[in-house]
Amino acid sequence: MDVYRFKYRLRSCDVDARRRFRLSRLFEMLQEAAIAHTELLGAGRSRTLDRGFLWVVTLQNLYISRLPEYDERIVLESWPGETMHTLFPRYWLIRDEKGEELLRASSVWTLMDERTRRMAAEDETGIVIGGLVTGNEAPFPRPPRLLKAPETLDFTVPRSFTDLNGHMNNTRYFDLAEDLLPEDLAGRAPCEIMSEFSGEAREGDCIALLKETDGDTFRLAGECGRRLFRLSIRFKEER
């Protein structure tokens, strides 16, 4: 098995006002690379989506040395870890065109039954993906800590935030986080991101958003009768 690899040049639609890779676009790219590689490994649409099984990400951690910037050329690498019953680990590494590491990430995916909206067992899907060890794996992902004393506000899921799985795409939560960042953190570069997705939000759902800032870290979570997600973004210290 080979590592999945492709080159990309950041466009204006990929970056924010500071010309850095927008987090939601970054996670979209990681997601699309995972899907493309899974297709090459024989576990793509014909064996999943067309049979009523949906790929969903449950945990994702990202460790950033430097975010790529507008017009920069990057090389993305992605590879799977060994399937763990119903869990599918995956890893990424992004370098600049000189080979310098910019960031690495780890995640855990699972397959959901489109009809029951529950995790699909291995004997239902028949999908097992062999793992690859490169030595460049980020630490196995873990969930962010719970919020201690959050502020609360309501958010209604718009149609434009939903995806082909019929729920709010996980990358859209990073757009929410960007909009809710306090001013003293908004201009700083992130260095570590942890996220957990444990429930679905559908179009029109009203989510109770909980947010808090703890020093260099911003945390955001969402509930709608149950916990839907939580994420934390730690920022580099100002110099």
Secondary structure, 3 states (H helix, E strand, C coil): CCCEEEEEECCHHHECCCCEECHHHHHHHHHHHHHHHHHHCCCCHHHCHHHCEEEEEEEEEEEECCCCECCCEEEEEEEECCCECCEEEEEEEEEECCCCEEEEEEEEEEEEECCCCCECCHHHHCCCCCCCCCCCCCCCCCCCCCCCCCEEEEEECCHHHECCCCCECCCHHHHHHHHHCCHHHHCCCEEEEEEEECCCCCCCCEEEEEEEEECCEEEEEEECCCEEEEEEEEECCCC
